[in-house]
Amino acid sequence: MRRFAWGLLFSLLGLPLVGVLALALGLSLTYEDALLDFEQAVEAISTNTILLDTEGKPFHTLHSGERRQVVERGEAGRWMQISVLAAEDTRFFHHRGVDPVRILSALWVNLRHGEVKQGASTITQQLVKVLLLSPERTITRKIREALISISLEWKYEKTRILEAYLNTIYLGHGNYGVEQAAQSYFHKHAAELTLGEASLLAGIIRRPEFYLKVPNSLPDKSEFFPQAALLEALNRRELVLREMARQRWITAEQWRDVREEKLQVYLPKRFSGSGAYFIQEVVKRLKNDHNLAQVYGGGYRVYTTYNPVLQELAEAATHSIYEGDSPHSAQVALVSMEPKTGFVRALIGGRDFGESEFNRAVQALRQPGSSFKPTLYATALEKSFAPNNVFKDEPLVYEWVDNLGLTSFYSPGNADGKFGKERTWLGLNGVEYSTDHMTLAKALERSVNTVAVQVLDQLGIGPLARQAEKVGLKIDEKMGLCIALGCSGTTLLDLVSSYTPFANGGIAHQPVFITRIEDFTGKVVYEYEPDPGVQAYSPWTAHQMNEMLRRVVLKGTGRNAQWGNKDIPIAGKTGTNTDGRDAWFIGYTPELVTGVWIGKDDNTAMPWEQGGRTPARIWRRYSKPALQFVPAQEFPEPPPHAQLPTCSVSGKLATSNCPDVEYYSYPLDDLPTEYCTEHPGFPLKHLVSMEETPVANLPDALVPEETTVAQPEALQEAGRFPAPSALPQQGQPVPEVALEPSPPDPLSREEPGMRLPAEPAPVPEFLDEAPEATQAFTEPTPRFRDVPTTEPRSSGGADRADATDWRVPTDPDVPIFELESASGSRRNLSEGGRFLDLPEVFTTPYSSNRGALPSR
């Protein structure tokens, strides 16, 4: 009996001692490994790569199986933290990884109900289970879980463990961590959540997709969970709020206010919307250009050129063609970039990224049609051509012998099927005229194909190919003279890039998507250094192209791109290839160069489409509001020059009888002195208001009431413009041979007066006076264009931009008019028909053996 008593006493005293010794041994064996594993696991939490926009704000996470945005504990917000504690572990700050009180409480509850109704795991144990252990339910795993939890609490502060937990928990529909869930369900940061929103998220931790079920059927364009679908989640939230009140973490009044709060929870969405194609291009460049093998799991912070406002505007504009009364069946692409930096601000590669991930803005090689002509004409201007050079529009036949000894022919045609005097144009005051001669500038304005081919024939394909390469375009020289009409394929991104020199004093910039890359430790892996660019064209050529391309928008094939604000210089070029298979419009202002492409993936014809229709309209719908969100800029100041009225037929100084007159710019050391002899009359001193010129189709705000030109007698006597030093200064009498103030250019915003080599142009207010390499990333106070206030957003229609704070204008489309007709009258082509910039004709039926001309 005594022996039994001693044995019982030894057992009662020894078992706890053995347990303590076993626990100590287990901890000693677990401690070091647990700490190392925990550090590695916490590091791995933040390995998702985050993309940041131009303002340094995250706009997308590249997750490897998990959508997560890691935040520090303080950034999770007070309501979110105490809600999680109330839902999962109210005694978190009173235990050391394992809570004996909670274990006994859970045991009692479960025994009373005869089933598992309450768990006893602490937040630390849950974190260990998720990060370090498998989800299996065994005694062994529970023992390891407890030992590791105690080890962690010996080493780390409670706040470190709570922070890791807040970034780790799964909250349903692919969202990990409270920050990602807050943005997904409430479109807020976690720190901005209300008590009601935070307590709902905390309540669904245990079974998130059970409490937030997405109904099988929802009305079209539903944004929020129906209230009936939130019933289970709201019941769980009530339990969390009750516990918070019991712990006296909230007052009864706060509890009551939350219950009366109307809660709206956004439905989860698969990412396929804003910026999807832009993100795809960034990922491709991270892999190819920066050799990052582990983009998704590398934990990088990638600073990009992405502008979320411009992207949303671009998507609203491109989607507008698929709404309304006449749905469009084609695909669409858009690229918008800054000409002075090459920074790509918005990019769209198709109608719907969810339906097709093929990026038509950067992957599709399509024929640009006449939108390639500016590169040709700019190259010609570099080679001593001039805007007032005269060409004859007539049938052309080019003949060559190929390697097999076969004779081939190439005969380009115009889009309207006419040549020279077969068509009638409207000139000044609505006067009809016919001609088979026109200036280079007029041919670009009206997109006359025969002139473009003659220019290339005289210029040579080799020089054009070398010049095109400077602006990022690669052309297939074997295509022959049809290159002048855009038969060599290119991408929209490259084509848009090729227009940047025109708005930038001749300096070309390659597209830039990424400005900085940091690894997960904050170390800078890559930083963009501002590129001075390539001087592709002279400043004088850039100025001449600006004037020529502005006339394309004011009077030519790109009229649908204008919106009647004379303070904004708009330039651009349309393009449409054979049978309308591709329709383009590349337009620009000093701030943005933007290109729009319309076409079908199977390359089938769109006979109803052309660059001056849908692409130009999309460009306007995007650019008009977009300019309100970018700093206003000016085109670089051109070299000293004078603007003189010039006959568009003869290319000489205009007379009163010239049927079509434009102001052309001439360098001061090479001013013309010869007046037009094809239309004899007294030298033109006044340019009649273009308001009465139907073909111009200009808003009243763009029409000067009267403009004056230099005295013809002075030109004849002086023989040339006097040197700048000989010109009168302000307040001095005008010498006899001096000129009267030169006319204000209808295409210019400058005050009347001759442009002289005066003081350097003032530095814009939003730039520092001494540019440095770091200036590209400074954020000074900008000036913005005074764009007319937009109308309230409509409930539907083509110009709607959903889910935005700003509004897309709802101005009606500019009617499309034919540029010329036999009768001289304008015909509305909204229901069909064509104007001059229609599909280019590359071959002729009587070509005996079609092929490419050899390189010249």
FITI-827423 format. One record per residue (C-alpha): x, y, z; residue in one letter. Coordinates in steps of 0.02 Angstrom, whole numbers, padded with zeros to 5 digits, always signed. Layout:
N
XYZa ...
***
This chain:
856
+00000+00000+00000m +00140+00118+00047r +00233+00071-00112r +00077+00113-00214f +00060+00280-00126a +00241+00325-00163w +00218+00274-00343g +00062+00381-00360l +00151+00529-00280l +00301+00506-00395f +00186+00500-00546s +00093+00656-00495l +00255+00750-00470l +00354+00669-00610g +00233+00683-00754l +00231+00874-00752p +00419+00873-00733l +00436+00755-00881v +00317+00866-00978g +00419+01020-00939v +00581+00930-00986l +00501+00868-01148a +00439+01043-01189l +00610+01116-01155a +00692+00985-01264l +00564+01014-01403g +00590+01201-01396l +00779+01184-01399s +00767+01074-01553l +00637+01186-01636t +00695+01360-01590y +00833+01396-01716e +00747+01309-01862d +00582+01394-01822a +00659+01567-01822l +00750+01537-01986l +00597+01464-02070d +00490+01607-02007f +00608+01741-02074e +00614+01659-02245q +00425+01638-02248a +00394+01819-02200v +00516+01876-02335e +00422+01769-02460a +00259+01858-02416i +00319+02015-02505s +00389+01931-02660t +00247+01986-02772n +00307+02119-02894t +00212+02284-02884i +00194+02404-03030l +00183+02589-02988l +00115+02728-03097d +00191+02895-03143t +00148+02966-02971e +00226+02819-02879g +00060+02740-02832k +00034+02551-02851p -00087+02506-02989f -00057+02320-03011h +00023+02173-02922t +00109+02035-03019l +00070+01888-02907h +00131+01711-02920s -00035+01627-02881g -00084+01754-02747e -00145+01933-02759r -00067+02022-02614r -00006+02195-02565q +00104+02197-02411v +00087+02342-02287v +00160+02383-02119e +00050+02355-01968r +00016+02541-01947g -00045+02552-02127e -00176+02419-02095a -00277+02542-01993g -00339+02535-01813r -00514+02470-01855w -00442+02329-01958m -00322+02275-01822q -00446+02272-01678i -00577+02189-01788s -00456+02046-01826v -00413+02029-01643l -00597+02024-01596a -00633+01893-01728a -00482+01781-01702e -00390+01810-01537d -00449+01936-01407t -00313+01879-01286r -00173+01898-01414f -00074+02017-01304f -00096+01908-01148h -00021+01741-01200h +00143+01674-01266r +00092+01587-01426g -00023+01458-01345v -00172+01513-01237d -00216+01387-01099p -00370+01488-01051v -00436+01480-01228r -00397+01294-01239i -00500+01256-01082l -00641+01369-01141s -00649+01285-01311a -00642+01113-01231l -00790+01154-01119w -00893+01224-01263v -00858+01075-01375n -00899+00950-01236l -01065+01035-01204r -01117+01029-01388h -01043+00858-01425g -00951+00926-01576e -00815+01049-01622v -00896+01220-01608k -00749+01327-01557q -00565+01325-01599g -00423+01364-01480a -00288+01419-01603s -00208+01587-01571t -00160+01709-01708i +00020+01651-01689t -00031+01469-01713q -00134+01512-01866q +00014+01606-01939l +00130+01458-01907v +00006+01339-01987k -00008+01446-02145v +00176+01491-02164l +00272+01342-02096l +00164+01187-02084l +00048+01081-02189s -00141+01094-02163p -00155+00912-02105e -00251+00884-01942r -00142+00770-01835t -00082+00771-01654i +00098+00782-01714t +00065+00938-01816r -00030+01020-01673k +00116+00987-01555i +00241+01060-01681r +00125+01208-01710e +00120+01244-01523a +00309+01226-01501l +00349+01339-01649i +00221+01468-01591s +00301+01478-01419i +00473+01493-01499s +00418+01638-01609l +00342+01731-01463e +00504+01717-01366w +00599+01798-01510k +00481+01924-01592y +00371+02063-01531e +00183+02040-01541k +00166+02181-01667t +00285+02092-01789r +00182+01934-01780i +00018+02028-01801l +00087+02121-01953e +00137+01956-02035a -00036+01886-02000y -00126+02037-02075l -00025+02016-02235n -00050+01827-02242t -00232+01787-02210i -00338+01733-02358y -00496+01837-02382l -00576+01754-02531g -00580+01766-02721h -00390+01767-02738g -00360+01908-02614n -00223+01884-02483y -00193+02008-02344g -00304+02147-02279v -00235+02280-02398e -00273+02180-02555q -00445+02132-02489a -00486+02312-02443a -00443+02371-02618q -00537+02228-02701s -00698+02235-02600y -00708+02419-02553f -00588+02508-02674h -00498+02583-02523k -00337+02560-02430h -00352+02458-02271a -00313+02611-02165a -00464+02699-02243e -00592+02565-02199l -00736+02610-02086t -00776+02508-01932l -00917+02421-02025g -00806+02376-02174e -00660+02317-02068a -00769+02210-01956s -00848+02127-02108l -00677+02077-02176l -00625+02012-02006a -00785+01913-01992g -00757+01815-02154i -00578+01758-02114i -00630+01580-02071r -00733+01545-02227r -00718+01695-02343p -00796+01625-02502e -00938+01546-02403f -00985+01713-02326y -00954+01812-02487l -01039+01703-02616k -01053+01773-02791v -01231+01738-02855p -01246+01632-03011n -01348+01764-03100s -01324+01951-03087l -01396+02097-03185p -01284+02166-03321d -01147+02283-03263k -01174+02241-03080s -01039+02317-02970e -01089+02263-02795f -01140+02107-02703f -01330+02104-02685p -01385+02134-02505q -01461+01960-02498a -01293+01884-02543a -01212+01979-02399l -01328+01908-02267l -01206+01776-02200e -01062+01900-02201a -01167+02028-02107l -01214+01898-01976n -01029+01861-01951r -00994+02046-01937r -01125+02058-01799e -01030+01929-01696l -00868+02026-01718v -00949+02189-01666l -01028+02106-01514r -00858+02042-01458e -00780+02214-01484m -00917+02292-01378a -00893+02158-01244r -00708+02197-01239q -00755+02382-01228r -00654+02420-01385w -00805+02511-01458i -00951+02598-01377t -01133+02547-01389a -01164+02702-01494e -01029+02652-01618q -01103+02478-01629w -01274+02551-01664r -01207+02669-01798d -01120+02525-01888v -01280+02423-01891r -01370+02568-01975e -01230+02595-02103e -01271+02544-02281k -01129+02433-02337l -01079+02412-02520q -00956+02276-02563v -00883+02270-02740y -00894+02106-02834l -00726+02023-02869p -00665+02047-03046k -00539+01953-03147r -00407+02075-03201f -00436+02112-03384s -00478+02295-03381g -00384+02456-03358s -00205+02447-03416g -00202+02259-03452a -00106+02276-03615y +00010+02406-03538f +00050+02286-03396i +00082+02146-03520q +00210+02253-03612e +00296+02302-03448v +00312+02117-03400v +00385+02076-03571k +00514+02215-03555r +00559+02161-03378l +00600+01990-03445k +00681+02036-03611n +00763+02205-03582d +00807+02189-03397h +00838+02001-03392n +00731+01973-03237l +00700+01786-03239a +00582+01789-03090q +00468+01936-03126v +00315+01874-03033y +00404+01806-02880g +00548+01929-02872g +00472+02056-02754g +00519+02201-02867y +00447+02376-02861r +00434+02434-03041v +00405+02620-03072y +00323+02645-03242t +00265+02787-03355t +00084+02731-03336y -00043+02871-03312n -00206+02795-03243p -00313+02945-03290v -00254+02947-03471l -00273+02758-03480q -00454+02769-03422e -00489+02907-03548l -00410+02803-03686a -00515+02652-03642e -00674+02756-03635a -00636+02828-03807a -00594+02662-03889t -00742+02572-03812h -00858+02707-03877s -00850+02635-04054i -00931+02474-03991y -01080+02562-03914e -01226+02656-03986g -01327+02623-04142d -01192+02554-04256s -01082+02424-04169p -00908+02405-04242h -00841+02231-04279s -00656+02273-04290a -00517+02273-04162q -00441+02433-04098v -00273+02489-04029a -00210+02653-03957l -00040+02719-03899v -00012+02887-03816s +00161+02952-03773m +00253+03112-03730e +00355+03175-03878p +00487+03260-03769k +00528+03104-03666t +00458+02953-03756g +00361+02906-03598f +00212+02798-03645v +00065+02857-03541r -00075+02745-03606a -00084+02590-03714l -00227+02482-03778i -00195+02325-03879g -00371+02264-03916g -00554+02267-03874r -00546+02151-03724d -00391+02078-03641f -00499+01941-03566g -00550+01882-03740e -00382+01904-03826s -00211+01941-03750e -00135+01976-03921f -00066+02153-03907n -00106+02237-04073r -00017+02397-04023a +00154+02315-04012v +00140+02143-04094q +00036+02168-04251a +00131+02216-04409l +00005+02308-04518r +00018+02420-04671q +00010+02602-04613p -00052+02673-04778g -00038+02861-04793s +00005+02881-04609s +00183+02835-04664f +00191+02984-04783k +00253+03109-04650p +00414+03009-04634t +00435+03014-04822l +00399+03200-04837y +00509+03244-04688a +00651+03146-04766t +00624+03240-04928a +00630+03408-04838l +00795+03354-04762e +00858+03322-04940k +00824+03499-05005s +00642+03475-05054f +00526+03617-05001a +00339+03628-04959p +00310+03741-05109n +00393+03622-05234n +00266+03583-05370v +00220+03410-05434f +00101+03352-05567k -00040+03232-05523d -00052+03118-05673e -00053+02931-05714p +00116+02853-05684l +00192+02692-05745v +00357+02627-05678y +00443+02486-05770e +00587+02373-05718w +00663+02205-05761v +00681+02078-05621d +00816+01945-05596n +00725+01825-05711l +00723+01950-05851g +00536+01981-05835l +00469+02156-05856t +00360+02221-05716s +00255+02377-05701f +00194+02481-05554y +00059+02611-05578s -00001+02700-05421p -00175+02771-05414g -00266+02896-05305n -00400+02848-05183a -00538+02934-05280d -00482+02853-05443g -00452+03023-05522k -00299+03118-05581f -00264+03302-05600g -00401+03402-05685k -00524+03259-05676e -00574+03322-05504r -00636+03491-05448t -00580+03574-05288w -00648+03722-05194l -00530+03867-05167g -00546+04038-05088l -00723+04103-05066n -00793+03940-05131g -00719+03963-05305v -00706+03798-05398e -00544+03759-05486y -00462+03612-05571s -00276+03582-05584t -00153+03444-05613d -00014+03536-05520h +00002+03560-05332m +00131+03596-05202t +00209+03463-05093l +00114+03531-04943a -00052+03524-05037k -00019+03345-05090a +00007+03294-04908l -00148+03388-04853e -00255+03296-04981r -00155+03134-04971s -00122+03125-05158v -00034+02960-05192n +00046+02999-05360t +00144+03143-05285v +00207+03035-05140a +00272+02904-05263v +00359+03037-05367q +00443+03104-05211v +00508+02931-05166l +00564+02900-05344d +00667+03060-05342q +00727+03034-05164l +00776+02850-05173g +00723+02707-05061i +00894+02690-04978g +00898+02865-04902p +00718+02844-04843l +00757+02677-04759a +00907+02751-04667r +00807+02902-04611q +00660+02794-04556a +00776+02691-04448e +00824+02848-04352k +00643+02869-04297v +00616+02686-04255g +00538+02623-04417l +00601+02475-04515k +00546+02464-04695i +00567+02322-04818d +00661+02400-04962e +00611+02256-05075k +00432+02320-05075m +00481+02453-05201g +00397+02620-05233l +00236+02570-05146c +00332+02605-04985i +00282+02787-05015a +00102+02732-04986l +00138+02631-04830g +00144+02454-04898c +00286+02403-04779s +00214+02340-04616g +00245+02419-04446t +00173+02421-04271t +00067+02559-04199l +00195+02590-04061l +00336+02616-04186d +00228+02725-04297l +00178+02837-04152v +00361+02848-04100s +00408+02905-04276s +00299+03061-04255y +00387+03122-04095t +00520+03224-04188p +00388+03335-04268f +00329+03396-04098a +00504+03400-04024n +00612+03506-04138g +00667+03357-04241g +00727+03253-04092i +00664+03073-04090a +00635+02971-03932h +00610+02785-03917q +00461+02725-03813p +00494+02714-03625v +00387+02608-03508f +00498+02583-03354i +00591+02720-03259t +00652+02627-03103r +00664+02450-03032i +00697+02408-02849e +00716+02235-02774d +00623+02181-02616f +00761+02256-02506t +00744+02427-02588g +00905+02413-02686k +00896+02501-02854v +00917+02374-02993v +00886+02494-03137y +00856+02680-03156e +00812+02768-03317y +00930+02906-03367e +00847+03043-03469p +00894+03017-03650d +00940+03168-03756p +00864+03077-03903g +00920+03072-04084v +00918+03226-04194q +00822+03139-04333a +00771+03299-04423y +00826+03479-04418s +00719+03602-04316p +00672+03685-04480w +00607+03522-04553t +00508+03488-04393a +00429+03661-04405h +00382+03637-04587q +00306+03467-04550m +00205+03541-04407n +00130+03670-04525e +00093+03541-04659m +00016+03416-04540l -00087+03549-04454r -00168+03587-04622r -00211+03402-04637v -00318+03422-04481v -00385+03595-04519l -00431+03571-04702k -00384+03397-04759g -00420+03216-04722t -00401+03231-04532g -00537+03359-04499r -00632+03243-04382n -00489+03259-04257a -00516+03444-04223q -00632+03517-04092w -00622+03703-04128g -00502+03768-03995n -00383+03886-04083k -00263+03888-03935d -00218+03705-03959i -00113+03663-04112p -00169+03495-04178i -00071+03406-04314a -00085+03231-04384g -00107+03114-04530k -00235+02985-04580t -00197+02821-04664g -00302+02686-04746t -00234+02540-04845n -00312+02432-04980t -00499+02403-04956d -00492+02481-04785g -00405+02333-04704r -00313+02452-04588d -00369+02626-04537a -00252+02742-04442w -00243+02914-04369f -00084+02979-04288i -00110+03149-04211g -00012+03258-04093y -00005+03417-03991t +00151+03483-03903p +00104+03375-03753e +00054+03206-03825l +00076+03102-03981v -00066+02977-03996t -00103+02847-04128g -00262+02748-04158v -00279+02593-04267w -00436+02502-04323i -00433+02333-04411g -00480+02150-04408k -00367+02010-04350d -00405+01908-04506d -00358+02057-04616n -00526+02061-04702t -00585+02220-04786a -00681+02361-04703m -00744+02460-04853p -00842+02577-04739w -00688+02625-04637e -00550+02752-04662q -00422+02841-04555g -00517+03005-04558g -00674+02927-04486r -00671+02814-04334t -00485+02829-04289p -00490+03019-04300a -00647+03025-04194r -00572+02912-04062i -00417+03021-04060w -00524+03175-04028r -00628+03091-03893r -00468+03043-03802y -00360+03196-03832s -00486+03331-03791k -00508+03281-03608p -00332+03210-03592a -00252+03381-03617l -00336+03439-03457q -00226+03317-03359f -00054+03353-03432v +00052+03511-03417p +00029+03630-03562a +00178+03648-03678q +00226+03733-03840e +00310+03672-03997f +00494+03719-03998p +00528+03891-04067e +00574+03874-04253p +00721+03962-04335p +00691+04142-04393p +00573+04144-04540h +00433+04237-04626a +00261+04175-04676q +00204+04229-04848l +00045+04193-04946p +00085+04060-05074t -00014+03989-05219c -00049+03806-05187s -00049+03772-05374v +00109+03859-05435s +00206+03865-05272g +00247+04050-05300k +00196+04205-05204l +00008+04225-05222a -00088+04353-05321t -00267+04407-05307s -00317+04280-05440n -00240+04125-05361c -00382+04005-05323p -00301+03925-05169d -00183+04019-05055v -00093+03964-04896e +00038+04043-04784y +00203+03952-04806y +00356+03979-04699s +00518+04031-04781y +00692+04055-04706p +00746+04236-04700l +00898+04203-04809d +00799+04120-04948d +00637+04216-04972l +00544+04199-05138p +00526+04352-05246t +00430+04282-05395e +00242+04299-05402y +00123+04175-05478c +00113+04194-05667t -00013+04053-05691e -00146+04164-05610h -00094+04342-05657p -00158+04480-05544g -00099+04612-05423f +00009+04545-05281p -00097+04484-05139l -00097+04601-04990k -00249+04533-04900h -00299+04353-04877l -00487+04340-04888v -00567+04263-04735s -00571+04074-04746m -00737+04080-04657e -00819+04083-04829e -00717+03938-04893t -00828+03783-04879p -00687+03661-04907v -00596+03727-04755a -00740+03683-04640n -00658+03783-04500l -00738+03841-04337p -00763+04029-04329d -00636+04043-04190a -00499+03987-04309l -00535+04116-04445v -00443+04283-04441p -00547+04431-04496e -00407+04507-04598e -00223+04471-04619t -00091+04577-04703t +00066+04529-04794v +00230+04612-04837a +00224+04754-04962q +00262+04679-05132p +00355+04837-05185e +00475+04817-05041a +00507+04637-05087l +00542+04683-05267q +00655+04828-05222e +00750+04739-05085a +00761+04577-05180g +00755+04485-05015r +00712+04513-04835f +00828+04637-04749p +00947+04568-04619a +00875+04558-04443p +00989+04699-04387s +00913+04813-04520a +00737+04787-04460l +00661+04930-04360p +00657+04916-04173q +00504+04959-04070q +00471+05145-04075g +00584+05178-04225q +00517+05238-04394p +00496+05107-04527v +00625+05126-04667p +00564+05133-04844e +00622+04958-04885v +00563+04883-04722a +00411+04773-04718l +00245+04797-04637e +00204+04677-04495p +00189+04504-04564s +00020+04416-04559p -00033+04307-04415p -00024+04128-04470d -00198+04049-04466p -00110+03895-04399l -00014+03986-04264s -00055+04053-04092r +00077+04190-04105e +00033+04374-04102e +00042+04467-04268p +00216+04520-04312g +00365+04451-04403m +00460+04313-04314r +00637+04375-04284l +00789+04301-04197p +00747+04393-04038a +00776+04336-03860e +00775+04150-03824p +00604+04080-03791a +00562+04089-03604p +00573+03927-03509v +00399+03861-03469p +00346+03895-03291e +00339+03712-03246f +00522+03678-03291l +00680+03732-03201d +00794+03853-03290e +00945+03738-03287a +00892+03567-03347p +00982+03422-03267e +00974+03235-03285a +00856+03219-03138t +00731+03345-03202q +00628+03214-03292a +00568+03154-03124f +00538+03320-03035t +00360+03373-03000e +00353+03564-03015p +00190+03657-03023t +00126+03633-03200p +00016+03739-03311r -00131+03653-03390f -00228+03694-03546r -00388+03793-03525d -00497+03664-03608v -00684+03704-03611p -00780+03629-03467t -00847+03460-03513t -01029+03417-03507e -01103+03306-03372p -01075+03124-03405r -01222+03044-03491s -01302+02884-03434s -01255+02800-03594g -01191+02827-03768g -01025+02829-03853a -00934+02950-03741d -00971+02871-03573r -00825+02834-03457a -00884+02730-03311d -00805+02726-03139a -00713+02891-03157t -00720+03056-03065d -00692+03159-03221w -00808+03163-03369r -00783+03127-03551v -00858+03260-03665p -01017+03216-03755t -00996+03334-03902d -01071+03269-04064p -00960+03204-04202d -00897+03324-04333v -00987+03280-04495p -00881+03201-04629i -00883+03294-04795f -00809+03249-04960e -00662+03359-05001l -00705+03380-05182e -00837+03331-05307s -00878+03365-05486a -01010+03493-05438s -00904+03575-05305g -01037+03546-05173s -01006+03453-05012r -01094+03289-04984r -01120+03214-04812n -01039+03044-04808l -01101+02984-04641s -01198+02846-04726e -01057+02792-04839g -00949+02852-04982g -00770+02907-04982r -00655+03055-04977f -00478+03069-05035l -00383+02972-04902d -00458+02803-04945l -00369+02639-04982p -00209+02663-05078e -00195+02575-05247v -00028+02488-05260f -00043+02392-05425t -00130+02411-05591t -00228+02280-05691p -00110+02292-05839y +00045+02246-05738s +00119+02099-05834s +00218+02033-05688n +00189+02117-05523r +00340+02130-05413g +00448+02250-05317a +00558+02382-05389l +00743+02360-05350p +00817+02474-05218s +00867+02642-05286r 
***
